[in-house]
Amino acid sequence: MTNGLVFVIDDDPSVRRSVSRLLRSHDRHVQTYQSAKDFLDLELPSIPACIVLDLQMPEVNGLDLQRLLATNRDTLPIVFISGHGSVLASVRAMKEGAVDFLTKPFDDNQLMAAIDAALDRAKGAHERQNALHRDQLAFDSLTQRERQVCLRVAEGMLNKQIGCELGTSEKTIKAQRGQVMQKLGAHSVADLVRLVERLHASGHLRRQHSLAEN
């Protein structure tokens, strides 16, 4: 599904049908749901996707669903549609990360532009997640000593300083540093520093440290 996947969630069957036809006419893959509850029973896909979401629905409304999906706001962005949305609701939706808030009846071109923007956001997040996963696998492939060297290089320490701290020769550290750069696919110290920063930001290094202590 190179064009991504669009979930349409609306309790009005005529809206689901019309939006679905529009999306398919633009070669977009679509799945429809009549309630937020039905959607929540779904296992989320591992491909870029977005949601076209009705604001007013029974049981779980659009804003409630947005809040439940808050941790996926970039990987599963939302385009709201509503026949009676208030300014307050639209402001709240946008503050919570919605891509757009459209009032029914909406223009087809406007809806498609919002959906394409949402899918672009999802694709970017998907690519960043894949890149981070590759970083994590590469770091996990390092030996314990190589990880120690890696983190100290990222802190700006010289080979001699690292050797002193770890109780080994500068020559050994130089060789281990070369192995680290090769395994991580880093072409420069700047590449290595950025990779370590990404792992810190994701919490991966904290988790690794915790596992090492157990």
C-alpha positions as CSV (number, residue, x, y, z in Angstrom):
1,M,0.0,0.0,0.0
2,T,2.4,2.6,-1.2
3,N,-0.3,5.3,-1.0
4,G,-1.0,4.6,2.6
5,L,-4.2,3.6,4.3
6,V,-7.1,5.8,5.3
7,F,-9.6,4.8,8.0
8,V,-12.9,6.5,7.8
9,I,-14.9,6.5,11.1
10,D,-18.4,8.0,10.9
11,D,-21.8,6.7,12.2
12,D,-23.5,8.0,9.0
13,P,-23.4,5.3,6.4
14,S,-23.9,7.8,3.5
15,V,-20.8,9.7,4.6
16,R,-18.8,6.5,4.9
17,R,-19.9,5.5,1.3
18,S,-19.2,8.9,-0.3
19,V,-15.8,9.4,1.4
20,S,-14.8,5.8,0.5
21,R,-15.8,6.3,-3.1
22,L,-13.8,9.6,-3.3
23,L,-10.7,8.0,-1.8
24,R,-10.9,5.0,-4.1
25,S,-11.3,7.3,-7.1
26,H,-7.9,8.8,-6.1
27,D,-6.3,5.4,-5.7
28,R,-6.2,5.5,-1.9
29,H,-6.7,2.4,0.2
30,V,-9.6,2.8,2.7
31,Q,-11.3,1.0,5.5
32,T,-14.6,2.2,7.1
33,Y,-16.0,1.9,10.6
34,Q,-19.3,3.0,12.0
35,S,-18.0,3.7,15.5
36,A,-14.8,4.5,17.4
37,K,-15.3,1.3,19.4
38,D,-15.2,-0.8,16.2
39,F,-12.0,0.9,15.2
40,L,-10.4,0.4,18.7
41,D,-10.8,-3.3,18.3
42,L,-8.5,-3.2,15.3
43,E,-4.8,-4.0,15.5
44,L,-3.1,-1.0,14.1
45,P,-1.2,-1.6,10.8
46,S,2.6,-1.2,10.4
47,I,2.1,1.0,7.3
48,P,1.5,4.7,7.0
49,A,-2.1,5.5,7.8
50,C,-4.4,8.3,8.8
51,I,-8.0,8.7,10.1
52,V,-10.9,10.7,8.7
53,L,-12.9,11.1,11.9
54,D,-16.5,12.3,12.6
55,L,-16.6,14.6,15.6
56,Q,-20.1,13.6,16.9
57,M,-20.6,9.9,17.4
58,P,-22.4,7.9,20.1
59,E,-20.5,6.4,23.1
60,V,-17.0,7.4,22.1
61,N,-16.9,10.7,20.1
62,G,-14.2,12.0,17.8
63,L,-12.3,14.0,20.5
64,D,-12.4,11.1,22.9
65,L,-10.9,8.8,20.3
66,Q,-8.2,11.4,19.5
67,R,-7.3,11.5,23.2
68,L,-7.1,7.7,23.3
69,L,-4.8,7.7,20.3
70,A,-2.6,10.6,21.6
71,T,0.6,8.5,21.6
72,N,0.1,7.8,17.9
73,R,-0.6,11.4,16.8
74,D,2.2,11.5,14.2
75,T,1.9,7.9,13.0
76,L,-1.9,8.0,12.8
77,P,-2.8,11.6,12.1
78,I,-6.5,12.7,12.1
79,V,-8.6,14.8,9.8
80,F,-11.8,15.8,11.5
81,I,-15.1,16.1,9.7
82,S,-18.3,17.5,11.3
83,G,-21.8,18.7,10.5
84,H,-22.1,20.7,13.6
85,G,-18.6,21.4,15.0
86,S,-18.1,24.3,17.3
87,V,-15.1,26.7,17.2
88,L,-14.1,25.4,20.7
89,A,-14.1,21.8,19.4
90,S,-12.1,22.6,16.3
91,V,-9.5,24.6,18.4
92,R,-9.2,21.7,20.8
93,A,-8.8,19.2,18.0
94,M,-6.1,21.2,16.3
95,K,-4.3,21.8,19.6
96,E,-4.2,18.1,20.1
97,G,-2.5,17.6,16.7
98,A,-5.3,17.2,14.2
99,V,-4.2,17.9,10.6
100,D,-7.4,19.7,9.7
101,F,-11.0,20.2,10.8
102,L,-13.6,20.3,8.0
103,T,-17.3,21.2,8.2
104,K,-19.8,19.1,6.3
105,P,-20.6,19.4,3.5
106,F,-17.0,19.8,2.6
107,D,-15.3,20.3,-0.8
108,D,-13.8,17.0,-2.2
109,N,-10.5,18.8,-3.1
110,Q,-10.2,20.2,0.3
111,L,-10.7,16.8,1.9
112,M,-8.2,15.1,-0.4
113,A,-5.6,17.9,0.4
114,A,-6.1,17.3,4.1
115,I,-5.8,13.5,3.7
116,D,-2.7,13.8,1.6
117,A,-1.1,16.1,4.2
118,A,-2.1,13.6,6.9
119,L,-0.6,10.7,5.0
120,D,2.6,12.7,4.4
121,R,2.9,13.2,8.1
122,A,2.3,9.5,8.7
123,K,4.9,8.5,6.1
124,G,7.5,10.8,7.7
125,A,6.8,9.4,11.1
126,H,7.0,5.8,9.7
127,E,10.4,6.5,8.1
128,R,11.7,8.0,11.3
129,Q,10.5,5.0,13.3
130,N,12.2,2.6,10.8
131,A,15.4,4.6,11.0
132,L,15.3,4.5,14.8
133,H,14.8,0.8,14.8
134,R,17.8,0.4,12.6
135,D,19.8,2.5,15.0
136,Q,18.7,0.4,17.9
137,L,19.6,-2.9,16.2
138,A,23.0,-1.5,15.2
139,F,23.7,-0.4,18.8
140,D,22.5,-3.7,20.2
141,S,25.0,-5.5,18.0
142,L,27.9,-3.8,19.8
143,T,29.8,-5.7,22.5
144,Q,29.6,-4.4,26.0
145,R,33.1,-2.8,25.7
146,E,32.2,-1.4,22.3
147,R,29.1,0.3,23.8
148,Q,31.3,1.8,26.6
149,V,33.7,3.2,23.9
150,C,30.8,4.4,21.8
151,L,29.2,6.4,24.6
152,R,32.5,8.0,25.6
153,V,33.3,9.0,22.1
154,A,29.9,10.6,21.9
155,E,30.8,12.5,25.0
156,G,33.8,13.9,23.2
157,M,36.5,11.9,25.0
158,L,39.8,11.2,23.2
159,N,41.1,7.6,22.7
160,K,43.8,8.2,25.4
161,Q,41.2,9.4,27.9
162,I,38.9,6.5,27.2
163,G,41.8,4.0,27.5
164,C,42.8,5.5,30.9
165,E,39.2,5.3,32.2
166,L,38.7,1.7,30.9
167,G,42.1,0.5,31.9
168,T,43.4,-0.4,28.4
169,S,45.8,1.0,25.8
170,E,45.1,3.8,23.4
171,K,45.8,1.5,20.5
172,T,43.1,-1.0,21.7
173,I,40.6,1.8,22.0
174,K,41.4,3.1,18.5
175,A,40.7,-0.4,17.1
176,Q,37.5,-0.7,19.1
177,R,36.4,2.7,18.0
178,G,36.9,1.7,14.4
179,Q,34.7,-1.4,15.0
180,V,32.0,0.8,16.6
181,M,32.0,3.2,13.6
182,Q,31.7,0.3,11.2
183,K,28.9,-1.5,13.0
184,L,26.9,1.7,13.4
185,G,27.4,2.8,9.8
186,A,28.8,6.1,11.1
187,H,31.1,8.0,8.7
188,S,32.2,10.6,11.3
189,V,32.1,11.3,15.0
190,A,29.2,13.7,14.2
191,D,27.2,10.8,12.8
192,L,27.9,8.7,15.9
193,V,26.9,11.6,18.2
194,R,23.6,12.1,16.4
195,L,22.8,8.4,16.6
196,V,23.5,8.3,20.3
197,E,21.3,11.4,20.8
198,R,18.5,9.7,19.0
199,L,18.8,6.6,21.2
200,H,18.8,8.8,24.3
201,A,15.7,10.7,23.1
202,S,13.9,7.4,22.5
203,G,14.8,6.0,25.9
204,H,16.6,3.0,24.3
205,L,19.8,3.6,26.2
206,R,18.0,3.9,29.5
207,R,16.3,0.6,28.8
208,Q,19.6,-1.0,27.9
209,H,21.2,0.2,31.1
210,S,18.3,-1.1,33.1
211,L,18.6,-4.6,31.4
212,A,22.3,-4.6,32.1
213,E,21.6,-4.1,35.8
214,N,19.1,-6.9,36.1
